[in-house]
Amino acid sequence: MATKRILHGLGATDVPVRPTRIVVTGYFTVKAMMALGIQPIAAPAVIIDHLLHLLPLEGAIAAIGVPKQA
């Protein structure tokens, strides 16, 4: 599988050029991906709750957590 090295503040990460399983943590990231026809496999529960207007989804998006209650 071909990868691309991404340099960042914590070092470097090799990321697949054509990833098949993507998890997102930001609402606008999900919207941008869905606009490009890419559905993530997981996202925070609070984001999933607000995705109904982006239907149709190809399958379920797994929840990776909920906001901490004060």
Buried (B, 14 or more C-beta within 10 A) or exposed (E): EEEEEEEEEEEEEEEEEEEEEBEBEEBEBBBEBBEEEEBBBBBBEEBBEEBEEEEEEEEEBEBBEEEEEE
